[in-house]
Amino acid sequence: MHRFKETLRRHALTVGLLAVAIPLLAHLWLQYRSLSKLESTLPIARRYHMRRYLSEVIEKIITHYEQKAEETLNVPSGAFHHKYLHPDYRIEKAMDVEQISAYFQQHQFNGARKLFTAIITGKQAPNYAMIRFYEPISGSLSTINADEFSAAHGAVASWIAMTMVEAIPKSIHLTVDERDPKNRAIVKPIVDDKSRVVGVAGMFLKEDVFIDDYLAPTVKKTIPQNFPDDYQDVVVTVIDMKPDHKLIFSNQPFEGQKYDVGWPIPFIFTDWYLGIRMRNMTEEQWSRRNFNANLSLSILTALVLIGGVVMALRAASRAMKLSQMKADFVSNVSHELRTPLASIRVFGEFLKLGRVKEPDKMQEYGEYIETESRRLTQLINNILDFSKIESGQKTYNFEQTPVEGVVADTLKTFEVVLEQNGFTLNLERPSLPLPQVVIDPDAVAQAFINLLDNAVKYSGDSKEIEVKLAEQGDTVTISVIDHGVGIASEEREKVFEKFYRVGNCLVHDVKGSGLGLSIVKHIVEAHHGRVIVESEPGRGSAFIIHLPVAQSVTDGTNGTYRT
């Protein structure tokens, strides 16, 4: 159970990511299937909506148009004097033209090109219908051409025939005659109080009025109501369905096919087709775009969610690691403090009790006490410096200083540690003096000591350390080289992180605070320099400090700098 919990803790990020990713992928798959089905059904639903829209628009237009036409043609029956059986019947008195003209003038209809009335002439000419034509605005009698005369006769023929036999029609309604498309006619039978047909009133239609005054305004008003999201792309057309399929009307310019969904116009203009389409794409293309947009949004949402979870899990994992590092730091520091303190106490008691009489032994014990004291001082300095760095209170006192002097003084204080641990140190310096640099000597010395201490700890069985001073371009370099366990490539940058320690079984028992290299990096960067590491596992490591030549971190002068 403990091993399982440990494995879960180490792989918390992966486990958390899988716990979120698997349901999300399942959700995406279900959404993909749903969107795919919607993609195939959406064009059908959209076309159904378009057909319903066309049907409603046509019904609204035709109803209004028919009402206006019937109102205009509802001529009083008293204007028709049907005396078919009377022997003194005179043809010129068959219709009261003045009364009819006055009625038409009072009931104007801008959709009428010409108005006309018709009545049977009587016994003298039983197969002849007398027709009078009127101007639609003034109501006065109008001249006609042969085509209009023929079209009018054809339109009234069926109703006139009923007057000959005094038949009573089953229903009184408007009829349309479109045998001559240039002279489309609407007619209405006029009946007396006994419901007998006594005459006929009719009109020839203006096609442009039907388009401009009825169809176009209705389309303009209803499109935004029925297509609120994409009304600007809706194209409504009227097509003459004769062989040439002539485009009669379009609410906006477009290219390509004249319509995607069509609906025939009933009652009048029955050879016309009312069509609708989207201006820039077909319904299938619109559905595909909608599918791609929704799927992309779903994927983007899932990725953002996964990214957020990954960041949260990484933050949590980092916090857990940092917590573990701090715990290890406390444990290691406790060990680091106890060990030198125990040595100092033991050797101090020996000297106090006088158990050591030989001068050589007394000197040896004194050196041990001094060495352990320096070790304690270094550890405490690192802890204090780390605290100052974390709080932003670390200060540096810069001055122009020769690097050789700082290195030499540091090595002199570190000799006892090297000798006690059996190390030999090789110092390599250039033949010519190095240029001076603007540094804080104590801070650079502390960074150098941390590198030396790191080399001693991780040299393994190798007991040789190299220190090299050199000038590289505009920098002075201090290199500390060991031939120990080395560092894996993926850990080279991590070793400068606070509390981080190399995860190598060969160095598992090496104690340390995990602060030394982090402090080195901070000190060097405060000097506008850089520290790099070159290493191979099993062949050792080289830590190289680069310090700028003759460059002050203040304003080119000595001074104090806080970071």
C-alpha positions in Angstrom: 0.0 0.0 0.0 2.8 2.4 0.8 4.5 1.6 -2.5 1.2 2.3 -4.3 0.8 5.7 -2.6 4.5 6.5 -3.3 4.0 5.7 -7.0 0.8 7.7 -7.1 2.5 10.7 -5.6 5.4 10.5 -8.0 3.1 10.3 -11.0 0.4 12.6 -9.7 0.6 14.8 -12.8 0.2 11.9 -15.2 -2.7 10.4 -13.2 -4.4 13.7 -12.8 -4.0 14.4 -16.5 -5.5 11.0 -17.5 -8.3 11.5 -15.0 -9.3 14.7 -16.9 -8.3 13.7 -20.4 -10.2 10.4 -20.7 -13.7 11.9 -19.8 -12.9 14.9 -22.0 -12.0 12.7 -25.0 -15.1 10.6 -24.4 -17.1 13.9 -24.3 -15.5 15.1 -27.5 -16.2 11.8 -29.3 -19.9 12.0 -28.3 -20.0 15.6 -29.3 -18.4 14.7 -32.6 -21.0 12.1 -33.3 -23.8 14.5 -32.3 -22.4 17.2 -34.5 -22.0 14.8 -37.4 -25.6 13.8 -37.1 -26.6 17.4 -36.8 -24.6 18.2 -39.9 -26.6 15.7 -42.0 -30.0 16.8 -40.5 -29.4 20.5 -40.3 -29.8 21.2 -44.1 -33.1 19.3 -44.0 -34.3 21.3 -41.1 -33.1 24.6 -42.7 -34.8 23.8 -46.0 -38.0 22.9 -44.1 -37.8 26.3 -42.4 -37.2 28.0 -45.7 -40.2 26.2 -47.3 -42.4 27.2 -44.3 -41.2 30.8 -44.6 -42.0 30.9 -48.4 -45.4 29.4 -47.8 -46.2 32.0 -45.1 -44.9 34.9 -47.2 -46.9 33.8 -50.3 -50.1 33.3 -48.2 -49.7 36.8 -46.7 -49.1 38.5 -50.0 -51.8 36.6 -51.9 -54.4 37.2 -49.2 -53.7 40.9 -49.1 -53.6 41.1 -52.9 -56.9 39.2 -53.3 -58.7 41.3 -50.8 -57.7 44.5 -52.6 -58.7 43.0 -56.0 -62.1 41.8 -54.6 -62.8 45.2 -53.1 -62.2 46.9 -56.4 -64.3 44.4 -58.4 -67.2 44.3 -56.1 -69.3 46.5 -58.4 -73.0 47.0 -57.3 -75.4 44.6 -59.1 -77.7 47.5 -59.8 -75.2 48.7 -62.5 -76.1 45.7 -64.6 -79.6 45.7 -66.3 -80.2 42.2 -67.3 -83.5 42.1 -69.3 -82.8 39.1 -71.4 -86.5 38.1 -71.8 -87.9 41.7 -72.3 -88.8 42.4 -75.9 -88.0 46.2 -75.7 -84.4 45.5 -74.2 -81.8 47.9 -75.6 -78.1 47.0 -75.7 -76.7 50.4 -74.8 -78.6 50.4 -71.5 -77.3 47.0 -70.4 -74.7 48.6 -68.1 -74.8 51.9 -66.1 -71.3 53.1 -67.2 -71.4 56.2 -65.1 -72.2 54.3 -61.9 -69.5 51.8 -62.7 -66.9 54.5 -63.4 -67.7 56.3 -60.2 -67.3 53.0 -58.3 -64.0 52.3 -59.8 -62.8 55.8 -59.1 -63.7 55.4 -55.4 -62.1 51.9 -55.1 -58.8 52.3 -56.9 -56.3 49.5 -57.0 -52.7 50.3 -58.1 -52.2 46.7 -59.2 -54.7 47.0 -62.0 -53.6 48.0 -65.5 -57.1 48.2 -66.8 -60.6 47.5 -65.5 -63.5 46.0 -67.4 -67.1 44.9 -67.0 -69.1 42.4 -69.1 -72.8 41.4 -69.6 -74.7 39.2 -72.1 -76.2 41.4 -74.8 -79.7 39.8 -74.8 -82.0 37.8 -77.0 -80.9 39.5 -80.2 -77.3 38.2 -79.8 -77.4 35.5 -77.2 -73.7 34.4 -77.8 -72.2 37.8 -77.6 -70.9 39.5 -74.4 -70.7 43.3 -74.2 -67.5 44.4 -72.5 -66.6 48.0 -71.4 -63.0 48.9 -70.4 -62.0 51.6 -67.9 -58.9 53.4 -66.8 -58.0 52.3 -63.2 -57.4 55.8 -61.8 -60.0 58.0 -63.4 -62.6 55.3 -64.0 -63.2 56.7 -67.5 -63.8 54.4 -70.6 -60.6 53.2 -72.2 -59.4 52.0 -75.6 -58.0 48.5 -75.9 -56.1 46.4 -78.4 -57.1 43.1 -79.9 -55.1 41.0 -77.5 -56.7 42.7 -74.5 -60.1 42.3 -76.0 -59.5 38.6 -76.6 -58.1 38.0 -73.2 -61.1 39.8 -71.5 -63.6 37.7 -73.5 -61.8 34.5 -72.5 -61.7 35.5 -68.8 -65.4 36.2 -68.5 -66.7 33.4 -70.7 -67.6 30.9 -68.0 -69.4 33.5 -65.9 -71.3 35.0 -68.9 -72.5 31.5 -69.8 -74.2 31.3 -66.4 -76.1 34.5 -67.1 -77.6 33.0 -70.2 -79.3 30.2 -68.2 -79.8 32.3 -65.1 -77.8 29.8 -63.2 -77.0 30.2 -59.5 -73.3 29.5 -58.8 -72.3 27.4 -55.9 -69.9 30.0 -54.7 -69.0 33.5 -55.6 -65.2 33.9 -55.9 -62.5 35.5 -57.9 -61.1 33.6 -60.9 -57.9 34.1 -62.7 -57.1 33.7 -66.4 -53.4 33.5 -67.4 -53.7 32.0 -70.8 -52.1 35.2 -72.1 -49.2 36.0 -69.6 -49.1 39.6 -71.0 -52.7 40.1 -70.1 -53.3 38.3 -66.8 -56.8 38.9 -65.6 -58.8 38.6 -62.4 -62.6 38.5 -62.7 -65.5 38.4 -60.3 -69.1 37.5 -61.0 -71.7 40.1 -60.0 -74.9 38.6 -58.6 -78.4 40.0 -57.8 -80.4 39.5 -54.7 -81.4 36.1 -56.0 -77.8 35.0 -56.3 -78.0 35.0 -60.1 -75.1 36.2 -62.2 -76.1 39.4 -63.8 -72.6 40.6 -65.0 -68.8 40.3 -64.6 -66.2 42.7 -63.4 -62.5 42.2 -64.0 -59.0 43.7 -64.3 -55.7 43.2 -66.1 -52.8 43.0 -63.7 -49.6 45.0 -63.4 -46.7 42.6 -62.7 -44.3 45.3 -61.4 -46.8 46.5 -58.8 -47.2 42.9 -57.5 -43.3 42.8 -57.1 -42.6 46.3 -55.9 -45.6 47.0 -53.7 -46.5 43.6 -52.3 -43.7 41.1 -52.6 -40.5 43.2 -52.0 -41.8 45.0 -48.8 -43.1 41.8 -47.3 -39.7 40.0 -47.9 -37.7 42.9 -46.5 -39.8 43.0 -43.4 -40.0 39.2 -42.7 -36.5 38.0 -43.5 -34.9 39.5 -40.3 -37.8 38.1 -38.3 -37.4 34.6 -39.6 -33.5 34.5 -40.1 -32.2 36.7 -37.3 -28.7 35.3 -37.3 -27.9 35.5 -41.0 -30.6 37.6 -42.6 -28.1 39.7 -44.6 -27.1 36.5 -46.5 -30.7 35.4 -47.4 -31.6 35.8 -51.1 -35.2 35.7 -52.1 -35.9 35.4 -55.8 -38.9 35.2 -58.2 -38.3 33.1 -61.3 -40.5 32.7 -64.4 -40.7 28.9 -64.8 -41.1 29.1 -68.5 -38.3 27.4 -70.5 -35.9 30.3 -70.1 -36.3 30.4 -66.2 -36.0 34.2 -66.3 -35.1 35.9 -63.0 -37.8 38.5 -62.3 -36.9 39.6 -58.8 -34.1 39.3 -56.3 -33.8 41.2 -53.0 -30.0 41.4 -53.4 -27.3 40.6 -55.9 -26.0 37.0 -56.0 -24.1 34.6 -58.2 -24.8 31.0 -59.1 -28.1 29.1 -58.9 -31.3 31.1 -58.6 -32.7 29.3 -55.6 -32.0 26.4 -53.3 -35.6 26.0 -52.1 -38.6 27.0 -54.2 -42.4 27.4 -53.7 -45.0 28.0 -56.5 -47.1 31.1 -56.3 -50.8 30.1 -56.1 -53.9 31.9 -57.5 -52.1 34.5 -59.6 -48.8 34.5 -61.4 -48.9 30.7 -61.2 -46.1 30.3 -63.7 -43.8 32.1 -61.3 -41.7 30.4 -58.6 -40.7 32.1 -55.3 -37.2 30.8 -54.4 -34.8 31.3 -51.5 -31.1 30.5 -51.0 -28.1 31.7 -49.0 -26.0 34.2 -50.9 -22.5 32.8 -50.1 -23.0 29.1 -49.6 -25.4 26.2 -50.0 -27.1 24.7 -47.0 -24.6 21.8 -47.0 -21.7 24.2 -47.0 -23.3 26.3 -44.2 -23.9 23.1 -42.2 -20.3 22.0 -42.8 -19.0 25.5 -41.6 -21.3 25.3 -38.6 -20.0 21.8 -37.9 -16.3 22.8 -38.1 -16.9 25.9 -36.0 -18.6 24.0 -33.2 -16.2 21.1 -33.3 -13.2 23.5 -33.3 -14.7 25.4 -30.3 -15.2 22.2 -28.4 -11.7 21.1 -29.1 -10.3 24.5 -28.1 -12.3 24.4 -24.9 -11.1 20.9 -24.1 -7.5 22.0 -24.8 -7.8 25.1 -22.7 -9.3 23.0 -19.9 -6.6 20.3 -20.2 -4.0 23.1 -20.3 -5.4 24.6 -17.1 -5.5 21.3 -15.4 -2.0 20.5 -16.5 -0.8 23.9 -15.1 -2.7 23.3 -11.8 -1.3 19.8 -11.5 2.2 21.0 -12.3 1.9 23.7 -9.7 0.6 21.2 -7.2 3.4 18.7 -8.2 6.0 21.5 -7.9 4.6 22.5 -4.5 4.8 18.9 -3.3 8.3 18.6 -4.6 9.3 21.9 -3.0 7.7 20.8 0.3 9.6 17.5 0.1 12.8 19.5 -0.7 12.3 21.7 2.3 11.8 18.7 4.5 15.0 17.2 3.1 16.7 20.5 3.6 15.8 20.6 7.2 17.0 17.0 7.7 20.2 17.6 5.8 20.9 20.9 7.6 20.3 19.3 10.9 22.8 16.6 10.0 25.2 19.2 8.7 25.0 21.1 12.0 25.2 18.1 14.3 28.3 16.6 12.7 30.7 19.5 13.1 29.2 20.5 16.5 29.8 16.9 17.7 33.4 17.0 16.5 34.1 20.4 18.0 32.6 19.2 21.4 34.6 16.0 21.4 37.9 17.6 20.5 37.2 20.5 22.9 36.6 18.1 25.8 39.8 16.3 25.1 41.7 19.5 25.2 39.8 20.7 28.3 40.4 17.5 30.3 44.1 17.6 29.4 44.0 14.1 27.9 46.2 15.3 25.0 49.7 16.1 26.0 51.6 15.9 22.7 52.0 19.3 20.9 51.4 17.7 17.5 48.1 16.2 18.6 47.0 19.4 20.2 47.7 21.2 16.9 45.9 18.5 15.0 42.8 18.8 17.3 42.9 22.6 17.0 42.9 22.3 13.2 39.9 20.0 13.3 38.1 22.4 15.5 39.0 25.3 13.2 37.9 23.3 10.1 34.6 22.3 11.5 34.0 25.9 12.7 34.6 27.1 9.2 32.2 24.5 7.9 29.6 25.7 10.3 30.2 29.3 9.4 29.9 28.4 5.7 26.6 26.6 6.3 25.2 29.3 8.4 26.3 32.0 5.9 24.6 30.0 3.1 21.4 29.8 5.1 21.5 33.5 6.0 22.3 34.6 2.4 19.5 32.4 1.1 17.1 34.1 3.4 18.2 37.5 2.3 18.0 36.5 -1.4 14.4 35.2 -0.9 13.4 38.4 0.8 15.3 40.7 -1.6 17.6 42.1 1.1 20.9 40.7 -0.1 23.4 43.5 -0.6 26.8 43.6 -2.4 29.8 45.9 -1.9 31.5 46.2 -5.3 35.1 47.3 -5.8 37.8 46.7 -8.5 39.6 43.6 -7.4 42.1 41.2 -8.9 40.4 37.8 -9.2 43.8 36.0 -8.5 43.9 37.5 -5.0 40.3 36.4 -4.1 41.0 32.8 -5.4 44.3 32.6 -3.6 42.9 33.7 -0.3 40.0 31.4 -0.6 42.2 28.4 -1.4 44.4 29.2 1.6 41.4 29.0 4.0 40.2 25.8 2.3 43.5 23.9 2.4 42.7 22.2 5.7 39.4 20.8 4.3 41.2 19.5 1.3 44.0 17.9 3.3 41.7 16.3 5.8 39.7 14.7 2.9 42.8 13.6 1.1 42.4 15.9 -2.0 45.0 17.4 -4.1 44.3 20.7 -5.9 45.9 21.9 -9.1 45.7 25.6 -9.8 46.2 26.7 -13.4 46.6 30.4 -14.0 47.7 32.4 -17.1 51.2 33.7 -17.4 50.1 37.3 -17.7 48.0 39.0 -15.0 44.3 39.0 -15.4 42.4 42.2 -15.8 40.7 43.5 -12.7 36.9 43.1 -12.3 34.3 45.0 -10.3 33.1 42.5 -7.8 32.1 42.0 -4.2 35.2 40.0 -3.0 33.4 38.3 -0.1 30.4 37.2 -2.2 32.7 35.8 -5.0 34.8 34.0 -2.4 31.6 32.5 -1.0 30.5 31.3 -4.4 34.0 29.9 -5.0 33.9 28.0 -1.7 30.5 26.6 -2.5 31.9 25.2 -5.8 34.9 23.8 -4.0 32.7 22.2 -1.3 30.5 20.8 -4.1 33.5 19.3 -5.8 34.7 17.6 -2.6 31.3 16.1 -1.9 30.7 14.7 -5.4 34.2 13.6 -6.4 33.5 10.0 -5.3 36.7 8.0 -5.3 38.6 10.6 -7.3 40.7 12.9 -5.0 41.8 15.5 -7.5 40.3 19.0 -8.1 41.4 21.5 -10.7 41.0 25.2 -10.5 41.6 27.3 -13.6 41.7 31.0 -14.1 41.5 32.5 -17.6 40.4 35.4 -19.7 37.8 34.6 -22.4 36.8 37.6 -24.5 35.4 40.3 -22.2 35.1 38.0 -19.2 37.4 36.5 -16.5 36.6 32.8 -15.8 37.0 30.8 -12.6 36.6 27.0 -13.3 36.3 24.3 -10.6 36.7 20.8 -12.1 36.3 17.5 -10.4 36.5 13.9 -11.8 33.6 12.5 -9.8 30.1 11.1 -10.5 29.0 13.8 -13.0 25.6 15.1 -13.8 23.1 13.8 -16.3 22.2 16.2 -19.2 18.6 16.6 -18.1 19.6 17.7 -14.6 22.4 20.3 -15.5 20.1 23.3 -15.3 18.1 22.0 -12.4 21.2 21.8 -10.1 21.0 25.6 -9.7 17.4 25.4 -8.4 17.0 25.9 -4.6 16.8 22.7 -2.6 17.4 20.6 -5.7 19.8 17.6 -5.4 20.9 15.2 -8.1 18.8 12.0 -8.2 21.8 9.7 -8.5 22.1 6.5 -6.3 25.9 7.1 -6.2 25.3 10.4 -4.2 22.3 9.3 -2.2 24.3 9.4 1.1 25.9 12.7 0.4 24.5 15.3 2.7 24.0 19.0 1.8 21.6 21.8 2.2 20.7 22.1 -1.5 21.4 25.8 -1.4 25.0 26.1 -2.4 24.7 26.2 -6.2 21.5 28.3 -6.1 23.5 30.9 -4.1 26.4 30.7 -6.6 24.0 31.5 -9.5 22.4 34.4 -7.7 25.8 35.9 -6.8 27.2 35.6 -10.3 24.1 37.0 -11.9 24.2 39.9 -9.5 27.7 40.6 -11.0 26.1 40.6 -14.5 27.9 37.3 -15.1 26.9 33.8 -15.7 27.7 30.3 -14.4 27.6 27.2 -16.6 28.2 23.5 -16.0 29.8 21.0 -18.3 29.5 17.4 -17.2 29.2 13.8 -18.2 28.0 11.0 -15.9 31.0 9.1 -14.5 33.5 11.6 -15.8 33.1 14.5 -13.5 31.9 18.1 -13.7 33.2 21.6 -14.5 31.6 24.6 -13.1 32.7 27.8 -14.8 32.0 31.3 -13.5 32.2 34.2 -16.1 32.7 37.7 -14.6 32.6 40.8 -16.9 35.9 42.6 -17.3 36.1 46.2 -15.9 32.3 46.6 -15.8 30.7 48.0 -12.8 27.2 46.9 -11.8 26.4 50.3 -10.6 27.5 53.2 -12.8 31.1 52.3 -13.6 32.2 53.1 -10.0 32.5 51.3 -6.8 29.4 51.0 -4.7 26.7 49.0 -3.0 24.0 47.1 -4.9 20.9 45.4 -3.4 19.1 42.5 -5.0 
